[in-house]
Amino acid sequence: MATTPIPVSAANTPFHTRLKLLSPPLSSRYPLFIVNCSRPLNINGISDTKSSKLIQNGGQLKNAISGIADQQVDELVKATQRVELAKLELAEAQKQEIEARKTMEYINRLEIRASETVDADNGRKTTYKNKEKIESIKAALISAIVGTLASLPISVTHMTNAYELTVSTAITISACALYGATFRYAVRRDLDDYHLKIGTSAAFGIVKGLATLDGGAYLEKDALNGAICVSENVLIFVIAAAGLDICYKMGILTPYPIERSVSRTKM
């Protein structure tokens, strides 16, 4: 005889009685029980639905926290990158500032060196000009002394009183001084060029001799005296030139220019 399973009320009975007796497929002696899961299982008063919701909410919260953390990490990485970039820009700016400072210092040194060079050149030029002036004055004095001494016998012969002698001597001193300075710049370092020396002496002597004469009427009356007057003046400047030449050879005077390098630079 088959046994009909008797339903057990799951609503009003405990969990361990929610079983139904079933007949086994092979033997009816040993009844089997099945669990009626028509209602959620309660564990400690919490249903499975609430538990799954709590677990789901916990997962969502974990994901939200993880997303926030990832976002903050990304922002921190970006901020770190910006800081590193700012450091690189600052280092580059400092490097450029140092280079600019070095450049300015180098320019200042160059300007100072150029200023010192210009001052040194100006000083050398000034010294050179002063030396040239001194040598020209020396040449004028020597020429004036030698020429005046050479002209005294001639002046004494022609002059009748002290006034004429004084005037003639003063003219001779001025002319010979001018001749000495001109001779130095005309001859330069060509001390062996006798044609140049005689030419300068003849030019000054002829000009001074003609100026001494009283004009064409005097020449018509006594041409011989005019020729003698011109010759005497030429002789005075020849003697002055000889005195200057001796001073050059003795080292008392220095030919123009004093420094050959300076003359070559100017040329």
C-alpha positions in Angstrom: 0.0 0.0 0.0 1.4 3.4 -1.1 1.9 6.0 1.5 0.8 9.6 0.6 3.1 12.2 1.9 1.6 14.5 4.4 2.4 18.2 3.9 3.9 20.0 6.8 3.0 23.6 7.3 6.1 25.7 6.8 4.5 28.8 8.1 3.7 27.7 11.6 6.4 25.1 12.2 10.1 25.4 12.9 12.8 25.0 10.2 13.7 21.4 11.2 10.0 20.3 10.6 9.8 21.8 7.1 10.2 18.5 5.6 7.9 16.2 3.7 8.0 12.6 3.8 8.5 11.0 0.5 8.5 7.4 -0.5 11.7 6.3 -2.0 11.7 5.0 -5.5 13.0 1.6 -4.5 11.7 1.0 -1.0 8.9 2.5 1.0 10.4 1.6 4.3 12.8 4.5 4.4 11.0 7.8 4.1 12.7 10.9 2.7 12.3 14.5 3.4 12.6 17.5 1.2 13.0 21.2 2.1 10.2 23.5 1.1 12.1 26.7 0.0 9.0 28.6 -0.8 10.1 31.3 1.7 13.5 32.8 2.2 15.8 31.2 4.8 16.1 33.3 8.0 19.4 33.3 9.7 19.5 35.1 13.0 16.4 37.0 12.0 17.8 38.3 8.7 16.4 37.0 5.4 18.5 36.1 2.4 17.1 39.0 0.4 18.3 41.5 2.9 21.6 39.8 3.1 22.1 40.0 -0.7 21.0 43.6 -0.7 23.5 44.4 2.0 26.2 42.6 0.2 25.3 44.3 -3.1 25.3 47.7 -1.3 28.7 46.9 0.3 30.1 46.1 -3.2 28.7 49.4 -4.6 30.2 51.3 -1.7 33.5 49.5 -2.2 33.5 50.4 -5.9 32.6 54.0 -5.1 35.4 54.3 -2.6 37.8 52.6 -5.0 36.7 55.1 -7.8 37.2 58.1 -5.5 40.6 56.7 -4.4 41.6 56.2 -8.1 40.5 59.7 -9.0 42.4 61.2 -6.1 45.5 59.1 -7.1 45.2 60.4 -10.7 44.9 64.0 -9.4 47.9 63.4 -7.2 49.9 62.0 -10.1 48.9 65.0 -12.3 49.8 67.4 -9.4 53.1 65.7 -9.1 53.7 66.0 -12.8 52.8 69.7 -12.7 55.2 70.1 -9.7 58.0 68.3 -11.6 57.3 70.4 -14.7 57.4 73.6 -12.6 60.7 72.5 -11.1 62.1 71.9 -14.5 60.9 75.3 -15.7 62.4 77.0 -12.6 65.7 75.2 -13.1 65.7 76.3 -16.8 64.9 79.9 -15.8 67.7 79.8 -13.2 70.1 78.4 -15.8 69.1 81.1 -18.2 69.5 83.7 -15.5 73.0 82.4 -14.7 74.0 82.4 -18.3 72.6 85.9 -18.8 74.6 87.0 -15.7 77.8 85.4 -17.1 77.2 87.1 -20.4 76.7 90.5 -18.8 79.9 90.0 -16.7 81.8 89.0 -19.9 80.4 92.1 -21.7 81.4 94.2 -18.8 84.9 92.8 -18.8 85.1 93.4 -22.5 84.0 97.0 -22.1 86.5 97.5 -19.3 89.3 95.9 -21.4 88.3 98.0 -24.4 88.2 101.1 -22.3 91.6 100.3 -20.9 92.9 99.6 -24.4 91.5 102.9 -25.6 93.0 104.7 -22.6 96.3 103.0 -23.2 96.2 103.9 -26.9 95.3 107.5 -26.1 98.1 107.6 -23.5 100.6 106.2 -26.0 99.4 108.6 -28.7 99.6 111.5 -26.3 103.1 110.4 -25.2 104.1 110.0 -28.8 102.8 113.4 -29.8 104.6 115.0 -26.8 107.9 113.3 -27.8 107.5 114.5 -31.4 106.8 118.0 -30.2 109.9 117.9 -28.0 112.1 116.6 -30.8 110.7 119.3 -33.2 111.4 122.0 -30.6 114.9 120.7 -30.1 115.5 120.7 -33.9 114.2 124.3 -34.1 116.5 125.4 -31.2 119.6 123.7 -32.7 118.8 125.1 -36.1 118.2 128.6 -34.7 121.5 128.6 -32.7 123.6 127.2 -35.5 122.0 129.5 -38.2 122.3 132.6 -36.0 126.0 131.9 -35.3 126.6 131.4 -39.0 124.8 134.6 -39.9 126.5 136.9 -37.4 129.7 137.5 -39.5 127.5 138.3 -42.5 125.1 140.5 -40.5 128.0 142.5 -38.9 129.5 143.1 -42.4 126.2 144.5 -43.9 124.6 146.2 -40.9 125.6 149.8 -39.9 124.0 150.1 -36.5 122.8 147.9 -33.6 119.1 148.3 -34.5 119.6 146.8 -37.9 121.8 144.1 -36.5 119.1 143.2 -33.9 116.3 143.1 -36.4 118.4 141.0 -38.8 119.4 138.6 -36.1 115.7 138.2 -34.9 114.6 137.5 -38.5 117.4 134.9 -38.9 116.5 133.2 -35.6 112.8 132.9 -36.6 113.7 131.7 -40.1 116.2 129.2 -38.8 113.9 127.8 -36.1 111.1 127.3 -38.7 113.7 125.7 -41.0 114.8 123.2 -38.2 111.3 122.0 -37.6 110.5 121.7 -41.3 113.8 120.0 -42.0 113.0 117.2 -39.5 109.6 116.5 -41.0 110.9 116.8 -44.6 114.0 114.6 -44.3 112.4 112.1 -41.9 114.7 109.1 -41.7 116.3 109.7 -45.1 119.5 111.1 -43.4 121.7 110.1 -46.4 119.6 111.9 -48.9 121.8 114.9 -49.5 119.7 116.2 -52.4 116.8 116.6 -50.1 118.9 118.4 -47.5 120.4 120.8 -50.0 117.0 121.3 -51.7 115.4 122.4 -48.4 118.3 124.7 -47.6 118.3 126.3 -51.0 114.5 126.8 -50.9 114.6 128.6 -47.5 117.8 130.6 -48.4 116.4 131.9 -51.7 113.1 132.9 -50.1 114.8 134.7 -47.3 117.4 136.3 -49.6 114.8 137.6 -52.0 112.8 139.0 -49.0 115.9 140.8 -47.8 116.3 142.7 -51.1 114.5 146.0 -51.6 112.7 144.8 -54.8 113.4 144.9 -58.5 115.0 148.3 -58.5 117.8 147.1 -56.3 118.3 144.2 -58.5 118.6 146.4 -61.6 121.1 148.7 -59.9 123.4 146.0 -58.4 122.5 142.5 -59.4 125.7 141.2 -58.0 124.9 142.3 -54.5 121.5 140.7 -54.8 123.0 137.4 -55.9 125.5 137.6 -53.0 122.7 138.3 -50.5 120.7 135.3 -51.7 123.9 133.1 -51.6 124.7 134.2 -48.1 121.2 133.2 -46.9 121.4 129.9 -48.7 124.8 129.3 -46.9 123.2 130.1 -43.5 120.6 127.4 -44.0 123.1 124.9 -45.4 125.2 125.4 -42.2 122.0 124.9 -40.1 121.3 121.7 -42.0 124.8 120.5 -41.3 124.4 121.2 -37.6 121.1 119.2 -37.6 122.7 116.3 -39.5 125.5 116.1 -36.9 123.0 116.1 -34.0 121.1 113.3 -35.7 124.3 111.2 -36.0 125.3 111.9 -32.5 121.8 110.9 -31.2 121.0 114.3 -29.8 118.0 114.5 -32.1 115.6 111.7 -33.2 114.4 111.6 -36.8 110.7 111.7 -37.5 108.8 109.5 -36.7 110.2 108.4 -33.4 108.4 105.0 -33.7 108.5 103.3 -37.1 105.6 101.1 -36.1 103.4 104.1 -35.4 104.2 105.6 -38.8 103.5 102.3 -40.6 100.1 102.0 -38.7 99.1 105.5 -39.8 100.2 104.8 -43.4 
